[in-house]
């Protein structure tokens, strides 16, 4: 025997299923963020005090135009990464330690 449900009943069932799915996603995501060892924390710089010295050091090393600036965390250390295009049209990726202001890596992107 086949049982038929009216549209109102199906609408209520659909809403209940949707609510259960949303609550499950919220519960799982909160567990991921609060479970010890699963949450990834990066030691962000307390301020941007070293941003300008890093920028000046990068431009002193390879004079040109800063095309892009980003921040990267790697192994618990935060870096500013500059993409600089020099007067010859060569792009340079320069990583600067965000706390010390020291240039730690330079990569030329001329042939890529």
C-alpha positions as CSV (number, residue, x, y, z in Angstrom):
1,X,0.0,0.0,0.0
2,X,1.4,3.4,-1.0
3,X,1.0,6.3,1.3
4,X,0.7,9.8,-0.1
5,X,1.5,12.9,1.7
6,X,0.1,16.3,0.9
7,X,2.4,19.2,0.0
8,X,2.1,20.8,3.4
9,X,3.4,17.7,5.1
10,X,6.2,17.4,2.6
11,X,7.1,21.1,3.2
12,X,7.4,20.5,6.9
13,X,9.5,17.4,6.5
14,X,11.8,19.2,4.1
15,X,12.2,22.1,6.5
16,X,13.0,19.7,9.4
17,X,15.6,17.8,7.3
18,X,17.2,21.1,6.2
19,X,17.3,22.3,9.9
20,X,19.0,19.1,11.0
21,X,21.6,19.4,8.2
22,X,22.4,23.0,9.1
23,X,22.7,22.1,12.8
24,X,25.0,19.2,12.0
25,X,27.3,21.4,9.9
26,X,27.4,24.1,12.6
27,X,28.2,21.5,15.3
28,X,30.9,19.8,13.2
29,X,32.6,23.1,12.3
30,X,32.6,24.3,15.9
31,X,34.3,21.1,16.9
32,X,37.0,21.6,14.3
33,X,37.7,25.1,15.5
34,X,37.7,24.3,19.2
35,X,39.3,20.8,19.3
36,X,42.9,21.0,20.7
37,X,45.5,20.4,18.1
38,X,43.2,20.8,15.2
39,X,42.9,24.6,15.1
40,X,45.9,26.3,13.3
41,X,47.1,29.5,14.9
42,X,49.6,31.8,13.4
43,X,51.5,34.4,15.4
44,X,50.4,37.5,13.5
45,X,52.5,40.6,14.1
46,X,51.0,42.7,16.9
47,X,51.1,45.7,14.5
48,X,52.4,46.7,11.1
49,X,55.5,48.5,12.4
50,X,57.9,46.4,10.4
51,X,55.9,46.7,7.1
52,X,57.5,49.9,6.0
53,X,61.1,48.8,6.9
54,X,60.5,45.6,5.1
55,X,59.2,47.5,2.0
56,X,62.2,49.8,2.1
57,X,64.6,46.9,2.4
58,X,62.9,45.0,-0.5
59,X,63.0,48.1,-2.7
60,X,66.6,48.8,-1.8
61,X,67.5,45.2,-2.8
62,X,65.6,45.4,-6.1
63,X,64.5,48.9,-7.0
64,X,61.2,49.0,-8.9
65,X,57.4,49.0,-8.3
66,X,55.7,46.9,-5.7
67,X,53.0,45.0,-7.7
68,X,51.6,43.0,-4.8
69,X,52.0,42.6,-1.0
70,X,50.8,39.6,1.0
71,X,51.4,38.1,4.4
72,X,52.4,34.4,4.9
73,X,52.8,32.3,8.0
74,X,55.2,29.4,7.7
75,X,56.2,27.1,10.5
76,X,55.0,29.6,13.1
77,X,56.8,32.6,11.6
78,X,55.0,35.5,9.8
79,X,56.5,37.0,6.7
80,X,55.7,39.8,4.4
81,X,56.0,38.8,0.7
82,X,56.5,41.5,-1.9
83,X,56.2,41.1,-5.7
84,X,58.4,43.7,-7.2
85,X,58.8,44.5,-10.9
86,X,62.2,46.2,-11.6
87,X,63.0,48.6,-14.4
88,X,64.1,45.7,-16.7
89,X,60.7,44.1,-16.4
90,X,61.9,41.2,-14.1
91,X,59.6,40.2,-11.3
92,X,61.0,39.4,-7.9
93,X,59.5,37.7,-4.9
94,X,61.0,39.0,-1.7
95,X,60.2,37.6,1.7
96,X,60.8,39.7,4.8
97,X,60.6,38.5,8.4
98,X,57.7,40.5,9.9
99,X,59.3,40.9,13.4
100,X,62.9,41.6,12.5
101,X,62.5,43.4,9.2
102,X,65.3,41.2,7.7
103,X,65.1,39.9,4.1
104,X,65.1,36.2,4.2
105,X,64.6,35.1,0.6
106,X,64.7,36.5,-2.9
107,X,63.5,34.7,-6.0
108,X,63.7,36.1,-9.5
109,X,60.7,35.2,-11.8
110,X,62.2,36.4,-15.1
111,X,61.8,33.2,-17.0
112,X,58.4,32.0,-15.7
